[in-house]
Amino acid sequence: MTYESQWADLRKRRNIFWFILLTYLPVVGLVVVLSRILSITPVSAAIAAVAWVVAYAVAAWRLASFRCPGCGGRYHVKGWWQNPLASRCLHCGLPKWVAE
């Protein structure tokens, strides 16, 4: 796998993570409003909220588990320390988006 394809995978993981994080309140709010308008029990809003939290947890785990193209270590995690906004690998210091 080339560095380019691995960085493309990181971009995809990052974009999914941010999409889920930023759409949580609008989607759950819309479900709450629709459930009130349609006289549906509020359980649908709780289901939507739980589903979004699970999706967020999966997206966060996938972002944190990204492997560095240079050293193969987890790019954003080193031991107990993690930094999802790291601009360099926490293991080898490889800058983000660098070509081979």
Secondary structure, DSSP 8 states (H G I E B T S, - for coil): --HHHHHHHHHHHHHHHHHHHHHHHHHHHHHHHHHHHTT--THHHHHHHHHHHHHHHHHHHHHHT-B-TTT-SBTTEETTEE-TT-SB-TTT--BTT---
